[in-house]
């Protein structure tokens, strides 16, 4: 059974004065896993996060949380169950312990439980033993991790993260990625924004692409898996029942990214220099503005772009069998 819809966005618009910065006719975000809002600066990612978190009211339309419209009756529940970590989080003057324990003190949590939960949250972000450090004297990456710990200590059902790796070092980025994975594994829903493609691809169970305040179709296949083998010619990446030949490179990778425009569909096998060819069944055909998106089940999902002419002449319809062919060099590993 698929996860329930956590947030439903219906006809939502938001503006600063007369300037519309977000216009989303319809968007559903399901519970569980990691949903990444990806797009360049100014695309509307942060605005959408704050609308979902109830910090901004929409100028038009409505947002439903667990099937109920956000409003005076549902806002208390949203506040109890969700926490937003801002891109530039504000830390109080004082100790790390004082910052991380702040929300628990407001909830009148017993001191022994508070100490335990603060210690666990700091350990989760790699800051064990930092309780008595001055929060504002920490590095940028450490301050960001304190803010994440302050959110985790409340055990939210939904964790919002706004550009969590935008201004942190590589070590902090690795730790934040690990925290996001653990949070999702613990049945929390993580919704985060990022303009950093590599981070977004690695983290996302679902990817929502934004541009100029609108949700736009993604232009790439994002395939989760792992490296199975490597030699001097290729890295072999396992995703579902498929073994992809990718450019030879060293490292541990969890995501393969393949542009839709690099996938060729054919009725039969084709002889070419392309090193990847898989037979599959068409499961979906979606018409866009100028192209058609075709999804094949090849033991893993593969999407391709075709023209209306190609669809008509090849007979591309759900249930039909086709081959998907693409070069190893078209794949990027993250």
C-alpha positions as CSV (number, residue, x, y, z in Angstrom):
1,X,0.0,0.0,0.0
2,X,1.4,3.4,-0.9
3,X,2.1,6.0,1.8
4,X,-0.7,8.4,2.7
5,X,-0.6,11.9,1.4
6,X,1.0,14.1,4.1
7,X,0.6,17.5,2.4
8,X,-1.7,18.4,-0.5
9,X,-1.1,21.8,-2.2
10,X,-4.1,23.0,-4.1
11,X,-4.0,26.2,-6.2
12,X,-1.5,27.9,-4.0
13,X,0.0,31.2,-4.9
14,X,2.2,33.4,-2.7
15,X,3.5,36.9,-3.5
16,X,5.8,39.5,-1.9
17,X,3.7,42.6,-2.6
18,X,2.7,42.4,-6.2
19,X,5.5,40.0,-7.2
20,X,4.3,36.4,-7.4
21,X,7.1,34.1,-6.2
22,X,5.2,30.8,-6.0
23,X,2.4,29.4,-8.1
24,X,1.6,25.7,-7.6
25,X,-1.7,24.4,-9.0
26,X,-1.3,21.0,-7.5
27,X,1.3,19.0,-5.5
28,X,1.1,16.0,-3.2
29,X,3.9,15.0,-0.8
30,X,3.5,11.5,0.7
31,X,4.4,10.5,4.2
32,X,7.7,8.8,5.0
33,X,11.1,8.9,3.3
34,X,12.9,12.0,2.0
35,X,11.3,14.5,-0.3
36,X,13.8,17.0,-1.8
37,X,12.7,20.4,-3.3
38,X,15.4,21.2,-5.8
39,X,16.0,24.3,-7.9
40,X,18.2,27.3,-8.3
41,X,18.2,30.2,-5.9
42,X,15.0,32.2,-6.2
43,X,13.0,29.2,-7.5
44,X,10.6,29.2,-4.6
45,X,12.0,26.3,-2.5
46,X,12.2,28.1,0.8
47,X,8.8,29.8,0.3
48,X,7.2,26.4,-0.3
49,X,8.8,25.0,2.8
50,X,7.5,27.9,4.9
51,X,4.1,27.5,3.5
52,X,4.0,23.8,4.3
53,X,5.3,24.6,7.8
54,X,2.5,27.2,8.3
55,X,4.9,30.1,8.7
56,X,3.4,31.8,5.6
57,X,-0.3,31.8,4.7
58,X,-1.0,31.4,1.0
59,X,-2.3,34.4,-0.9
60,X,-4.6,32.0,-2.7
61,X,-5.5,28.3,-2.6
62,X,-5.1,26.0,0.3
63,X,-2.7,23.4,1.9
64,X,-4.0,20.2,3.5
65,X,-2.0,18.4,6.3
66,X,-3.1,14.8,6.7
67,X,-6.3,15.6,4.8
68,X,-7.3,18.7,6.8
69,X,-6.9,22.3,5.6
70,X,-4.3,24.3,7.5
71,X,-6.0,26.8,9.7
72,X,-6.7,27.7,13.4
73,X,-8.0,24.2,14.1
74,X,-5.2,22.2,12.6
75,X,-2.2,24.6,13.2
76,X,-1.6,23.3,16.8
77,X,-1.2,19.7,15.5
78,X,1.2,20.9,12.7
79,X,3.3,22.8,15.4
80,X,3.5,19.6,17.6
81,X,4.4,17.3,14.8
82,X,6.8,19.3,12.6
83,X,10.0,21.3,13.0
84,X,11.7,23.6,10.5
85,X,15.5,24.1,10.5
86,X,16.3,27.4,8.7
87,X,19.2,27.9,6.3
88,X,20.8,30.4,8.7
89,X,19.4,29.2,12.1
90,X,19.4,31.5,15.1
91,X,21.2,30.2,18.1
92,X,20.7,31.7,21.6
93,X,23.6,33.1,23.5
94,X,24.7,30.5,25.9
95,X,25.6,26.8,25.9
96,X,24.9,24.2,23.3
97,X,22.9,22.3,25.9
98,X,20.7,25.4,26.5
99,X,20.0,25.7,22.8
100,X,19.2,22.0,22.2
101,X,17.1,21.6,25.3
102,X,15.1,24.8,24.7
103,X,12.0,23.1,23.2
104,X,12.0,20.4,25.8
105,X,12.0,23.0,28.6
106,X,9.0,24.7,27.0
107,X,7.3,21.3,27.1
108,X,8.2,20.8,30.7
109,X,10.1,17.6,30.0
110,X,11.7,16.1,33.2
111,X,15.4,17.1,33.6
112,X,16.7,13.5,33.5
113,X,14.9,12.8,30.3
114,X,16.0,16.2,28.9
115,X,19.7,15.3,29.6
116,X,19.3,11.9,27.9
117,X,17.5,13.2,24.8
118,X,20.0,16.1,24.4
119,X,22.9,13.7,24.6
120,X,21.3,11.4,22.0
121,X,20.6,14.3,19.6
122,X,24.1,15.7,19.9
123,X,25.6,12.2,19.3
124,X,23.4,11.9,16.2
125,X,25.0,15.0,14.7
126,X,28.5,14.2,15.8
127,X,28.7,16.7,18.6
128,X,28.8,14.5,21.6
129,X,30.5,16.2,24.5
130,X,29.6,19.7,23.2
131,X,27.0,20.4,25.9
132,X,29.0,23.1,27.7
133,X,30.5,24.8,24.6
134,X,29.4,28.3,23.8
135,X,27.0,27.9,20.9
136,X,27.9,31.2,19.1
137,X,31.6,30.4,19.2
138,X,31.2,27.2,17.1
139,X,32.1,27.0,13.4
140,X,29.4,27.4,10.8
141,X,29.1,23.7,10.2
142,X,28.9,23.0,13.9
143,X,26.2,25.7,14.5
144,X,24.1,24.1,11.7
145,X,24.4,20.7,13.4
146,X,23.4,22.2,16.7
147,X,20.2,23.5,15.0
148,X,19.5,20.1,13.5
149,X,20.0,18.5,17.0
150,X,17.6,21.1,18.5
151,X,15.0,19.9,16.0
152,X,15.7,16.1,16.4
153,X,15.5,16.3,20.2
154,X,11.7,17.1,19.8
155,X,11.2,13.8,17.9
156,X,9.2,15.4,15.1
157,X,7.1,13.4,12.7
158,X,8.1,15.8,9.9
159,X,11.5,17.4,9.7
160,X,11.9,20.4,7.4
161,X,15.4,21.4,6.4
162,X,16.1,24.5,4.4
163,X,19.4,24.2,2.4
164,X,21.0,22.2,5.3
165,X,24.4,22.0,3.5
166,X,24.5,25.4,1.9
167,X,27.3,26.9,4.1
168,X,28.9,23.9,5.8
169,X,32.1,22.0,5.3
170,X,32.4,18.6,3.8
171,X,32.6,16.8,7.1
172,X,29.4,18.5,8.3
173,X,27.7,17.7,5.0
174,X,28.5,14.0,5.4
175,X,27.1,14.0,9.0
176,X,23.9,15.8,7.9
177,X,23.4,13.3,5.1
178,X,23.7,10.5,7.7
179,X,21.3,12.3,10.0
180,X,18.7,12.6,7.2
181,X,19.0,8.9,6.3
182,X,18.6,7.9,10.0
183,X,15.6,10.2,10.4
184,X,13.9,8.7,7.4
185,X,14.7,5.1,8.5
186,X,13.1,6.0,11.9
187,X,9.8,6.6,10.1
188,X,10.1,10.3,10.1
189,X,9.2,12.3,6.9
190,X,12.0,14.6,5.9
191,X,11.3,17.4,3.5
192,X,14.3,19.5,2.5
193,X,15.3,22.1,0.0
194,X,18.6,22.2,-1.9
195,X,20.2,23.8,-4.9
196,X,23.1,21.4,-4.7
197,X,22.3,18.6,-7.2
198,X,24.6,16.0,-5.9
199,X,23.2,16.2,-2.4
200,X,19.7,16.3,-3.7
201,X,20.1,13.2,-5.9
202,X,21.7,11.2,-3.1
203,X,19.1,12.1,-0.5
204,X,15.9,12.1,-2.5
205,X,13.3,9.3,-2.4
206,X,11.1,11.8,-4.2
207,X,12.3,14.9,-6.1
208,X,10.2,18.0,-6.7
209,X,11.8,20.3,-9.2
210,X,11.1,24.1,-9.0
211,X,11.9,26.9,-11.4
212,X,10.6,30.5,-11.3
213,X,8.1,29.6,-8.6
214,X,6.5,26.7,-10.4
215,X,6.8,22.9,-10.1
216,X,8.4,21.6,-13.3
217,X,8.9,18.0,-14.6
218,X,12.3,16.6,-13.8
219,X,14.6,16.0,-16.8
220,X,16.5,13.0,-15.4
221,X,16.1,9.4,-14.3
222,X,17.2,9.1,-10.7
223,X,18.1,5.5,-10.0
224,X,18.9,4.2,-6.5
225,X,21.3,1.3,-6.0
226,X,24.9,0.5,-5.3
227,X,28.2,-0.3,-7.1
228,X,28.5,-4.0,-7.7
229,X,31.9,-4.1,-9.4
230,X,34.4,-2.0,-11.3
231,X,37.2,-2.5,-13.8
232,X,39.4,-0.4,-15.9
233,X,36.6,0.3,-18.4
234,X,33.3,0.6,-16.4
235,X,31.7,0.9,-13.0
236,X,28.8,-1.5,-12.7
237,X,25.9,-0.1,-10.8
238,X,23.0,-2.3,-9.7
239,X,19.5,-0.7,-9.6
240,X,16.6,-3.1,-9.2
241,X,17.1,-6.0,-11.7
242,X,19.3,-3.9,-13.9
243,X,23.1,-3.7,-14.0
244,X,24.2,-0.4,-15.6
245,X,27.6,0.2,-17.2
246,X,28.8,3.6,-16.1
247,X,32.0,5.6,-16.6
248,X,34.9,4.0,-14.7
249,X,35.5,5.8,-11.4
250,X,36.4,4.9,-7.8
251,X,34.1,5.5,-4.8
252,X,30.9,4.4,-3.1
253,X,27.8,5.6,-5.0
254,X,24.1,5.2,-4.2
255,X,22.5,7.1,-7.1
256,X,22.8,7.0,-10.9
257,X,21.4,9.9,-12.8
258,X,20.5,9.5,-16.5
259,X,19.0,12.4,-18.6
260,X,15.7,11.5,-20.2
261,X,16.9,12.9,-23.5
262,X,19.8,10.4,-23.6
263,X,17.4,7.4,-23.7
264,X,16.6,6.0,-27.1
265,X,13.5,3.8,-27.5
266,X,13.3,1.1,-30.2
267,X,11.1,-1.8,-31.1
268,X,14.0,-4.2,-31.4
269,X,17.6,-4.4,-30.3
270,X,19.9,-1.9,-32.0
271,X,23.6,-2.2,-32.7
272,X,25.5,0.9,-31.6
273,X,28.4,2.0,-29.3
274,X,25.9,2.4,-26.4
275,X,26.8,0.0,-23.6
276,X,23.3,-0.2,-22.0
277,X,20.3,-1.8,-23.6
278,X,17.3,-3.2,-21.7
279,X,13.9,-4.5,-22.8
280,X,10.9,-3.4,-20.9
281,X,7.1,-2.8,-20.9
282,X,5.6,0.7,-21.3
283,X,3.8,1.5,-18.1
284,X,3.0,5.2,-18.6
285,X,2.7,7.7,-21.5
286,X,2.4,11.4,-20.4
287,X,2.0,14.3,-22.8
288,X,3.8,17.5,-22.1
289,X,4.0,20.9,-23.8
290,X,6.2,19.7,-26.7
291,X,7.3,16.2,-25.9
292,X,5.9,13.0,-24.4
293,X,7.4,11.2,-21.4
294,X,7.4,7.4,-21.7
295,X,8.1,5.2,-18.7
296,X,9.3,1.6,-19.1
297,X,9.6,-1.2,-16.6
298,X,12.9,-2.8,-17.4
299,X,13.3,-4.4,-14.0
300,X,13.9,-0.8,-12.9
301,X,12.0,2.2,-14.2
302,X,13.4,4.1,-17.1
303,X,11.8,7.3,-18.6
304,X,12.5,8.7,-22.0
305,X,11.4,11.7,-24.1
306,X,9.8,11.2,-27.5
307,X,7.9,13.4,-30.0
308,X,4.3,12.9,-30.9
309,X,5.4,11.7,-34.3
310,X,7.6,9.0,-32.7
311,X,4.8,7.9,-30.5
312,X,2.4,7.5,-33.4
313,X,4.8,5.8,-35.8
314,X,6.3,3.4,-33.2
315,X,3.0,2.7,-31.5
316,X,4.2,3.7,-28.1
317,X,1.3,2.8,-25.7
318,X,1.0,1.2,-22.3
319,X,1.6,-2.5,-22.4
320,X,3.9,-2.3,-25.5
321,X,7.4,-3.8,-25.4
322,X,10.4,-1.6,-26.3
323,X,14.1,-1.5,-25.8
324,X,15.7,1.4,-23.9
325,X,19.3,2.2,-25.0
326,X,21.8,4.7,-23.6
327,X,25.5,5.3,-23.4
328,X,27.6,4.6,-20.3
329,X,28.9,8.2,-20.6
330,X,25.4,9.6,-20.2
331,X,25.2,8.3,-16.6
332,X,26.5,10.4,-13.6
333,X,27.1,8.6,-10.3
334,X,26.6,10.2,-6.9
